Amino acid sequence: MKRTHLPLNALRVFDAAARHLSFTKAADELAVTPAAVGQQIRALEDVLGVVLFKRMTRNLELTAEAERGLPALRAGFLQFEEAVRLMQEGQGSNTLTVAAPRDLTAKWLATRLAAYSADKPDLRFVLVPADGAVDFTQANLDLALIYGAMPAEEELSGTRLAAESMAVIAAPALAERLRGADDFAAAALVHHPGSDWADWFAARQASHPQAAAGLSVGDAGLAIDAAAAGYGIARVPMTLASADIASGRVTRVFEAEPVDDAYWLVAPPPQWRQKKVRALVEFLTA
């Protein structure tokens, strides 16, 4: 098949449908209709002379032929992206587009980016809020920071920012009155996704009237601010709380507990080959 005849748009649609195993979800990603996705897939099957999907009652399954070709196809897309990035490198070497959770940006990342760029007057950062999954195919990202386990996607690689631990914090006046889990009953709890208060009390064979419901906020950064304001007690990643603890804005209660989850710096392999990305990662992990 001649390169000029490669059905690139249909192959892109196939890649999206294969990732989601759904024409509807692929259509949402590509901003087209499910019918358009179906038409592209059928046209591609006609061109290739193979069936790519088994149409089940409620879902799709890849055929053996599709599974055999998919890794090479995705590797090819990464090569296309790298080729474009190399062509743009001269113009974009002084701009870094970084995706990160809002609370990490506010509590940790922003100050470090300021320090990194202090002697680089031409350097420009574009910060993209990313509180959920990061899709490098939908944004021109150089690097992303995520919380949790290292993503299992083959097209991503990464490095851990640091070992993580969870800290219980409160305003200094309240922290002075907290000697054990039983002392917590008289104080309010601040909840956010990942606070896991119910498990924390269960591990200590203790209870709290708000272990499953107290003040609920959207992220750990807001939980730190609520604790600093005197609302109650929060349980947050130490990475986010370290600056507020150091400044005396909040006080850590007990020793921070190590956890398996952590913050990760992730990107597809082509981005890791960029000098500007490697330099920033080296600074952030030093």
C-alpha positions in Angstrom: 0.0 0.0 0.0 1.4 3.4 -1.0 2.0 5.8 1.9 -0.1 8.5 0.2 -3.1 6.1 0.3 -2.9 5.3 4.0 -6.4 5.9 5.5 -5.0 7.9 8.4 -8.2 9.4 9.6 -9.9 6.0 9.6 -7.0 4.5 11.4 -7.2 7.2 14.0 -10.9 6.4 14.5 -10.1 2.7 14.8 -7.5 3.5 17.5 -10.1 5.5 19.5 -12.8 2.7 19.1 -10.2 0.1 20.1 -9.3 2.0 23.3 -12.9 2.4 24.4 -14.4 -0.7 22.8 -17.3 1.6 22.1 -18.3 3.5 19.0 -20.2 6.0 21.2 -17.3 6.8 23.5 -15.0 7.0 20.5 -17.4 9.5 18.9 -17.4 11.6 22.1 -13.6 11.7 22.0 -13.4 12.6 18.4 -16.3 15.0 18.5 -18.3 13.2 15.8 -21.4 11.0 15.8 -21.4 7.3 16.5 -22.8 6.7 13.0 -19.7 8.5 11.6 -17.4 6.3 13.6 -19.3 3.2 12.4 -19.0 4.4 8.8 -15.2 5.0 9.1 -14.7 1.5 10.7 -16.7 -0.2 7.9 -14.8 1.7 5.2 -11.5 0.8 6.8 -12.5 -2.9 7.0 -13.4 -2.7 3.3 -10.0 -1.2 2.4 -8.0 -3.7 4.6 -10.1 -6.7 3.7 -10.4 -7.8 7.3 -13.0 -7.5 10.1 -11.7 -5.4 13.0 -14.5 -5.7 15.6 -16.8 -8.4 16.7 -20.2 -6.7 17.1 -21.6 -8.2 20.4 -25.0 -7.4 21.8 -23.8 -4.8 24.3 -20.2 -4.2 23.5 -17.4 -4.6 21.0 -14.5 -7.1 20.9 -11.3 -6.8 18.9 -10.7 -9.5 16.3 -7.3 -11.3 16.3 -6.3 -9.3 13.3 -7.1 -6.1 15.0 -5.2 -7.0 18.1 -2.2 -8.1 16.0 -1.9 -4.7 14.2 -2.9 -2.3 17.0 0.5 -2.1 18.8 2.3 -1.2 15.6 -0.4 1.3 14.7 -0.1 3.1 18.1 3.7 3.1 17.8 3.3 4.7 14.4 1.1 7.4 15.8 3.7 8.1 18.4 6.3 8.4 15.7 4.1 10.8 13.8 3.7 12.9 17.0 7.5 12.9 17.5 8.1 14.0 13.9 5.8 16.9 14.3 7.3 17.8 17.7 10.8 17.7 16.2 9.7 20.1 13.4 8.3 22.5 16.1 11.1 22.1 18.5 13.0 25.2 17.5 9.9 27.4 18.1 8.6 25.6 21.2 11.8 24.9 23.1 11.0 27.8 25.6 7.4 26.7 26.3 6.5 23.9 28.6 2.9 22.8 28.8 2.3 20.9 32.1 -0.9 19.3 33.4 -1.4 18.8 37.1 -4.1 18.6 39.7 -5.2 22.0 40.9 -4.3 21.3 44.6 -0.8 20.2 43.6 -0.3 23.3 41.5 -1.4 25.6 44.3 0.4 23.9 47.2 3.6 22.6 45.6 4.2 23.0 41.9 3.8 26.8 41.4 6.5 27.7 43.8 8.9 25.2 42.2 8.2 26.4 38.7 8.9 30.0 39.8 12.2 28.9 41.3 13.1 26.9 38.1 12.4 29.9 35.8 14.0 32.5 38.0 17.1 32.6 35.8 15.4 31.7 32.6 13.6 34.9 31.5 12.5 33.4 28.1 10.9 30.3 29.6 7.1 30.2 29.5 4.8 27.7 31.3 1.3 26.8 30.3 -0.4 25.0 33.2 -3.4 22.8 32.4 -5.7 21.7 35.3 -6.0 17.9 35.4 -7.8 16.5 38.3 -8.7 13.3 36.5 -7.2 11.2 33.8 -4.8 12.9 31.4 -5.1 12.3 27.7 -2.0 13.4 25.8 -3.8 12.9 22.5 -6.3 15.7 23.3 -3.8 18.3 24.5 -0.4 19.5 23.4 1.2 18.4 26.7 4.9 18.1 27.4 4.4 16.6 30.9 1.7 15.7 33.4 1.7 15.1 37.1 -0.8 12.6 38.5 -1.6 11.1 41.9 -2.0 7.4 42.4 -0.3 4.4 40.9 1.9 4.6 37.9 -0.4 4.4 34.8 -0.4 1.0 33.1 -0.8 2.4 29.6 2.0 1.2 27.3 2.2 4.5 25.6 3.2 6.3 28.9 6.3 6.2 31.0 7.1 8.1 34.1 9.1 8.7 37.3 7.8 9.0 40.9 8.1 12.4 42.4 8.9 11.0 45.9 7.6 8.5 48.3 4.3 9.7 49.7 2.7 9.7 53.2 -0.6 10.9 54.6 -0.5 13.5 57.3 -3.2 14.4 59.8 -3.2 18.2 60.3 -5.2 20.8 62.2 -4.8 24.5 63.1 -2.2 24.9 65.8 -4.7 25.7 68.6 -6.7 22.6 67.9 -3.7 20.3 67.3 -2.5 21.0 70.9 -5.7 19.3 72.2 -5.3 16.1 70.1 -3.3 13.4 71.8 -5.0 10.3 70.5 -7.8 9.2 68.1 -10.3 9.4 70.9 -9.6 13.1 71.3 -10.9 13.7 67.7 -14.5 13.1 68.6 -14.9 16.7 69.8 -13.6 18.2 66.5 -15.0 18.3 63.0 -13.5 16.3 60.2 -12.7 17.6 56.7 -13.3 15.1 53.9 -11.9 15.0 50.3 -11.5 12.3 47.7 -8.7 10.1 49.3 -9.0 11.2 52.9 -10.3 7.7 54.0 -11.2 8.8 57.5 -13.4 5.7 58.1 -10.5 3.4 57.4 -8.2 5.5 59.5 -10.5 5.3 62.6 -11.1 1.6 62.0 -7.4 0.8 62.0 -7.2 2.4 65.5 -10.3 0.7 66.8 -11.8 4.1 67.3 -14.8 6.0 66.0 -16.0 9.5 65.1 -19.5 10.7 64.5 -18.3 12.3 61.2 -16.1 9.4 60.0 -18.3 9.0 57.0 -19.7 12.6 56.7 -18.3 15.9 57.8 -17.3 18.9 55.7 -16.6 17.7 52.2 -14.4 19.6 49.8 -13.2 19.0 46.3 -9.5 18.3 46.8 -6.8 18.0 49.4 -5.7 21.6 48.9 -9.0 22.9 50.0 -9.0 20.5 52.9 -5.7 22.0 54.1 -7.1 25.5 53.8 -10.2 24.4 55.8 -8.1 23.0 58.5 -5.9 26.1 58.6 -9.0 28.2 59.0 -9.9 26.3 62.1 -12.8 24.2 60.7 -11.4 20.9 61.9 -9.0 18.1 61.2 -7.8 17.0 57.7 -5.9 14.0 56.3 -3.9 14.9 53.3 -0.7 13.9 51.3 2.4 15.2 53.0 3.7 16.7 49.7 0.8 19.1 49.7 0.9 19.9 53.4 4.6 20.4 53.8 4.7 24.1 53.1 1.8 24.9 55.3 3.3 22.8 58.1 6.7 24.5 57.7 5.1 28.0 57.9 3.1 27.1 61.0 -0.2 27.6 59.3 -1.2 24.1 60.3 0.3 21.5 62.7 0.9 17.8 61.9 -0.8 15.5 64.4 1.1 12.2 64.9 3.7 10.9 62.4 2.8 10.9 58.8 1.9 7.4 57.5 3.5 6.0 54.3 1.1 5.1 51.5 1.5 3.2 48.2 0.1 6.0 46.1 2.3 8.9 45.1 2.7 11.8 42.6 4.1 10.7 39.3 5.6 12.7 36.4 4.3 11.0 33.2 4.5 11.5 29.5 4.7 9.4 26.3 8.3 8.4 25.3 8.8 11.1 22.7 8.4 13.8 25.3 11.0 12.3 27.5 13.5 12.7 24.7 13.1 16.5 24.8 15.9 18.3 26.6 13.4 20.8 28.1 11.3 18.0 29.7 14.3 16.1 31.0 15.7 19.3 32.6 12.4 20.2 34.4 12.0 16.6 35.6 15.5 16.6 37.0 14.8 19.8 38.9 11.4 18.7 40.3 12.8 15.3 41.5 16.1 16.6 43.0 
